[in-house]
Amino acid sequence: MVLEDQGWRCLQAANGAAGLALLRELEMLPSLILLDLTMPVMSGWEFRRAQMEDARLAPIPTYVLTAVGDVRAASLALEPERNLRKPIDLGLLLELASRHVPVPGRPLANAARAPR
């Protein structure tokens, strides 16, 4: 809702399997994926592995979201663009998202990679 309030168009899925199916149906892929590691049916871990194995989906920048104690260690093997610990700092999320996704009426923010 926060991203949509800022003018971004967002798609969502209840679990990793639904998210993967949705992405594979899209003609125009998203500019960014926000991925929760803890989901039913197909976890974020399983989703990310499948995403990385799909040549079309692998290049999409992915931010891993988790409440796990050491978020960096928890997602290191997933090679995310960025790790974000829950609860999410909404200001940071907006800043990071603006590096990948243009907001209508605003230029992209500096696209330099942020430290993980």
C-alpha positions as CSV (number, residue, x, y, z in Angstrom):
1,M,0.0,0.0,0.0
2,V,2.9,2.4,0.8
3,L,4.4,1.9,-2.6
4,E,1.0,2.2,-4.4
5,D,0.4,5.5,-2.4
6,Q,3.6,6.8,-4.0
7,G,2.4,6.1,-7.5
8,W,3.9,2.7,-8.2
9,R,1.9,-0.1,-9.7
10,C,2.3,-3.2,-7.6
11,L,1.4,-6.8,-8.1
12,Q,1.3,-9.3,-5.3
13,A,1.0,-13.0,-4.7
14,A,0.0,-15.0,-1.6
15,N,2.9,-17.4,-1.9
16,G,6.0,-18.2,-3.9
17,A,4.3,-20.6,-6.3
18,A,1.6,-18.0,-7.2
19,G,4.3,-15.3,-7.6
20,L,6.3,-17.5,-9.9
21,A,3.3,-18.4,-12.0
22,L,2.3,-14.7,-12.2
23,L,5.8,-13.6,-13.3
24,R,5.9,-16.3,-16.0
25,E,2.5,-15.1,-17.4
26,L,3.6,-11.4,-17.6
27,E,4.6,-10.0,-20.9
28,M,6.3,-7.0,-19.2
29,L,8.3,-8.0,-16.1
30,P,8.5,-5.9,-13.0
31,S,11.4,-3.7,-12.2
32,L,11.8,-5.0,-8.7
33,I,10.7,-8.0,-6.6
34,L,10.1,-7.7,-2.8
35,L,10.4,-11.3,-1.5
36,D,9.4,-12.5,1.9
37,L,11.3,-15.6,2.8
38,T,8.5,-17.0,5.0
39,M,5.5,-17.9,2.8
40,P,3.2,-20.9,2.5
41,V,3.1,-23.4,-0.4
42,M,6.5,-22.2,-1.8
43,S,8.9,-20.4,0.5
44,G,10.9,-17.3,-0.5
45,W,14.0,-19.6,-0.6
46,E,12.3,-21.9,-3.1
47,F,11.0,-19.0,-5.2
48,R,14.4,-17.3,-5.4
49,R,16.1,-20.5,-6.5
50,A,13.5,-21.0,-9.2
51,Q,13.8,-17.3,-10.2
52,M,17.6,-17.6,-10.4
53,E,17.3,-20.7,-12.7
54,D,14.9,-18.9,-15.1
55,A,17.0,-16.8,-17.5
56,R,14.1,-14.4,-18.1
57,L,13.4,-13.8,-14.4
58,A,16.9,-14.0,-12.9
59,P,17.9,-10.4,-13.8
60,I,15.0,-8.8,-11.9
61,P,16.5,-7.1,-8.8
62,T,15.2,-8.8,-5.7
63,Y,15.0,-7.5,-2.2
64,V,14.7,-10.2,0.4
65,L,12.5,-9.4,3.4
66,T,12.7,-11.4,6.6
67,A,12.2,-11.2,10.3
68,V,15.0,-13.8,10.8
69,G,17.6,-12.6,13.3
70,D,20.6,-12.3,11.0
71,V,19.0,-11.3,7.7
72,R,22.3,-11.2,5.8
73,A,23.3,-14.7,6.8
74,A,19.8,-16.0,6.3
75,S,19.7,-14.9,2.6
76,L,23.4,-14.9,1.5
77,A,23.0,-17.9,-0.8
78,L,20.0,-16.2,-2.5
79,E,22.2,-13.4,-3.9
80,P,19.6,-10.7,-3.3
81,E,20.0,-7.1,-4.5
82,R,19.4,-6.1,-0.9
83,N,18.4,-7.6,2.5
84,L,15.7,-5.8,4.5
85,R,14.8,-6.7,8.0
86,K,11.2,-6.7,9.2
87,P,9.6,-4.5,10.3
88,I,10.6,-2.6,7.2
89,D,11.8,1.0,7.5
90,L,9.4,2.5,5.0
91,G,11.6,5.5,4.2
92,L,14.4,3.2,3.3
93,L,12.1,1.0,1.2
94,L,10.9,4.0,-0.8
95,E,14.4,5.2,-1.3
96,L,15.7,1.8,-2.5
97,A,12.7,1.1,-4.7
98,S,13.1,4.5,-6.4
99,R,16.5,3.3,-7.6
100,H,14.9,0.6,-9.7
101,V,11.4,1.7,-10.5
102,P,10.5,5.1,-12.0
103,V,7.6,6.8,-10.3
104,P,5.2,8.6,-12.6
105,G,6.3,12.2,-12.9
106,R,9.7,11.7,-11.1
107,P,13.1,10.7,-12.4
108,L,14.8,7.6,-11.1
109,A,16.9,8.2,-8.0
110,N,20.7,7.6,-8.2
111,A,21.0,4.0,-9.2
112,A,24.3,3.3,-7.4
113,R,24.1,0.0,-5.6
114,A,23.5,0.4,-1.9
115,P,25.5,-1.8,0.5
116,R,23.7,-5.0,1.5
